[in-house]
């Protein structure tokens, strides 16, 4: 319990004191290095500590405040910490924590003995210190350092500061979006509207799924009866329609914060969808949702929230709104996972796709209440509540597990962990599908289910759909041309992210625009830029369904293809990291590979979405208007052909 108490203290410190840290007098750090008699580098770290402030030692237990060190991911595999030696007046008791905690006052010296593999031109990393200034805790506070190698083999430098630079290479003066060489009339507008309608339909289907869950389905006859039995029919219908409209508006309103955030930072949606920690959070949340759907516990909002909302319900205009809000709240345990899937899957597209999905979801959820109020005789045709609702809920649990794997895959791809390769992804989905089949066919059940539903004809059909899906995925485990599975393209990792050393379906393009320019000039070919992302579903659909088309492939062979990954979290070389001022006057840190190419896309082509395809001449002139997701192979081929005609001009 004591260790648990300290862990909670650290969590609280990390979450609540960051704003105050900016106003607190902080230690001053200096960095230098020397060599010991074995040839290892000794990194000398000196901190001058303000009066009244203490810095916690590196020797404390991990559940107590401590100072730690890490090195930049680009060089971490070349550095081993051999020993750590602290110098200064070490204290043993911390009155604030009432524990035996090692800390320093006034000055702190740390000698890190480092064993370095190979020739390392620089050392870059962080000192992550925790401190207490007598009133508030500080940290974990990172201090970034950068030391450059000298001729004698030692390293000199200090705290790392980004230099402000124009980054001229990121803004191409030759690109004129309004005047391409060949205006083929193939734009992105139609595709965007088609995408919004498709997302609306997907949201509508999600809402229909939510309707047949145990939290929502029994509410339909109860609510409709409430409106129709105690008033005349016309008033009851009007109230029910208003009720359905409020449900629709409540779900649409969930997208409002995203419109506001998008107005501040257009790249926020891509950052949300590709953030490693956010994807891992979605993974955990979806696993928890799945376990809940299996019946082991219920996810409910606090009863006080439900009761307070329900108490304001009546047949007045405002009361009907609160009735709709009450339904949204009490049905959260069933609709939450479906809604979460919708929010997560549309986050990268921006605010409008999110609004379209929520509109479809809310429309499907609110429509039945209005229809059944208009035609109450239809209520008799509804199936009775029973064990089949449990079956639906458990089946959705298996689907949630499959979606959870997708979010872990996103984090794995962006971070380059190499854990969930394409074939492993398929293997997990196959196992989930087989368990779904076994459950639906009646081979096992969950102990927490309240009833044991009969194995009906519909349940058998659903079981064999899961079995057929598992069989369909089996070729994905092989290293053959049959491993391309068009029905699920975009969900698993790309064909190149494979357990096989030489995957047959993989053709890796260039990943640096400036290398592509050199090659294009040498071979006198136009350039095709593919702005893409490791976690981009539509990018994989294009690569696996459109690019292999014979006509498209023949045309693409005339281009130098370069794929620029806007969600690549690997750090750029130190000399390429900078504080960049955009053409709009906004200062932006360019730290990772993804930062560089995302900025390159937005600066030159006023776009932040993926995929985006751009055709340029070797000297950087725009051949024709860029296009986005274009699933029609013939249309895409025409666009490529137009670019080649422009290049000949």
Secondary structure, 3 states (H helix, E strand, C coil): CHHHHHHHHHHHHHHHCHHHHCCCCCCEEEEEEEECCCCCEEEEEEEECCCCCEEECCCCCCCCCCCEEEECCCCHHHEEEEEEEEECCEECCECCCCECCCEEECEEEEEEEEEECCCCCEEEEEEEEEEECCCCEEEEEEEEEEEEECCCCCEEEEECCCCEECCHHHCCCCCCCCCCCCCCCCCCHHHHHHHHHHHHHHHHHHHHHHHCCCCCHHHHHHHHHHHHHCCCHHHHHHHHHHHHHHHHHHHHHCCHHHHHHHHHCCCHHHHHHHCHHHHHHHHHHHHHHHHHHCCCCCCCCCHHHHHHHHHCCCCCHHHHHHHHHHHHHHCHHHHHHHHHHHHHHHHHHCHHHHHHHHHHHHHHHHHHHHHHHHCHHHHHHCCCCCHHHHHHHHHHHHHHHHHHHHHHHHHHHHHCCCCCCHHHHHHHHHHHHHHHHHHHCCCCCCCCCCCCCCCCHHHHHHHHHHHHHHHHHHHHHCCCHHHCCHHHCCCCCCCCCCCCCCCCCCCCCECCHHHHHHHHHHHCCEEEEEEECCCCHHHHHHHHHHCCCHHHHHHHCCEEEEEEECCCCCECCHHHCEEEECCCCCEEEECEHHHHHHHHHHHHHCCCCCCEEEEECCCCCECCCCECCCCCHHHHHHHHHHHHHHHHC
